Amino acid sequence: MARIRPPKFHPALAVIDMQNGFCAQGGSYQKSGTDISIYREIIPNVKKIIDVCHELRIPVFYTQ
């Protein structure tokens, strides 16, 4: 695997609307009849991106 190096600029990651109402089993979206499988599919990849950002000391911001 290639070595990941921090960029020479000042990046940040914004994680938007990854809250239980949208993504969780039994959350409001699922209770309303919405198929949440597409939301659930992206969670592992978002976690990987967050972990890499933490390793590289890139700020991660969460919004709802």
HELIX and SHEET records of a PDB file:
HELIX    1   1 ASN A   20  CYS A   23  1                                   4    
HELIX    2   2 SER A   28  LYS A   31  1                                   4    
HELIX    3   3 SER A   37  GLU A   55  1                                  19    
SHEET    1   A 2 LEU A  13  ILE A  16  0                                        
SHEET    2   A 2 VAL A  60  THR A  63  1                                        
END                                                                             
